[in-house]
Amino acid sequence: MTRHRSHSAVFKRQVAAESIAGETLHVLSKRHDISRQLIRIWVGKFEAGALDDDMQAADLVQEYEAKIAALEVTAQVFQRGQAMRRSSIKRSG
């Protein structure tokens, strides 16, 4: 059964740079436990600048995740305030 792993753009760039610097695919494959074909793909993307796009996309995802987390906190505070208002209305009514 095959494994599906997700590698960071930083890791992909590192492996691609090692390959371009002259490290053999065999050695890189064994060292990082990844296929030689995957390294070839990453090198091609690295040379085309596509891994830079992956880095920018990853940064954007992190930025959006931070905004979502902040909105979730705001929503929780709002919901607590609503619950408090409802309970005070019931008591006074």
Steps between C-alpha positions, in 0.01 A plus 500: 500500500635842408532791737374844426714763663491872465834678482550869566609731223817571699587129506429465126726796424775356720492160327482658155796726580702201623426318175596800287820536705600152386367256758383183329133410486579166657667655804227762545232237460650281771584790734151650492299183433337638186491378143748614238210596273362732767841668525503545121157664519614734777815594308291583194266713707794665677663591170169634366446709814184310593627419849521875563128513419444215747683698768285805436184287508608340829562845650157612383337193654669572833382861485141390431512239777609769746213725389252212533624424852456865599147504355413182689607663827294809417198281423535319834514830688194621311308180575582528871377860500176396330443225756560743786251749354237228462542387859476858633182563293338185640583607857370855460189404297 
